[in-house]
């Protein structure tokens, strides 16, 4: 690293190294004499001033940072595509109590739904074994990073030694990433909109298990983007046909005319991990065959 007359460093190829200059400047700013001037918030370097960065006027910058940070890290890791797994945080693993149940009916329903935890875990195992054929650059499992179905997805990938991504979100109640997430692929978001973008930007398939408002929000966001052709068509797979047809009457929407009859064909209903992976494998058949 060469030095110029003003003390700034250049990389050996002659290019500036602004990252190291930024680190050096921040360190230098931290050791200046403590005076009323240097102690004033106005003296802080703008990019090192959390109070400044959290001002309302800086929202556009924060949005950009939340877009850039995961994008840059995933690119550095060579991750080109993902398989997205959405589903309820309240669905327990088999044999575990339904911690979120408020009454006996909910307890029975949620504990019966633990079958989806098992299927999510097995699907993530199947998906991750295929990702290994692409050196984990393609078909990497990504979840919302929380408990329930999200945990099952990350856990299934971890079962077979595969990297797995989590896109957590700051919520009023405490939420920490589940322990099966690859630490260096564990991200946290303030803005739901940017988090949704990261879910869909690399998605080669979206697999959705029963869930609540969050899962429904993610499902409708994805299907709307595909329906309106703002996003390339990809396999959109829903686990548990009985659940989904009980919650949403898709045929009635088509009959009423608020969606086209062919829009229903955007959806694939499955019951097992093998069925779901078969749909994805057929959709990307040539790519799969070309994998070494």
Secondary structure, DSSP 4 states (H G I P E B T S, - for coil): -EE-TTS-EE-TTS-B-HHHHHHHHHHHHHTS---TTTTSGGGS-GGG-HHHHTSGGGHHHHHHHHHHHHHHHHHHTT---EEEEE--TTPPPTTS--TT-SSHHHHHHHHHTHHHHHHHHHHHHHHHHHHHTTTTSSSEEEE-SSSTHHHHHHHHHHHTT---EEEEE--SS-----TTS-GGGEEEES-HHHHHHHHHHTEEEEEE-S--HHHHHHHHHHHHHHHTTSS---EEEEE-HHHHHHH--HHHHHHHTSS-GGGGGG-EEESSHHHHHHHHHHHTHHHHHH--
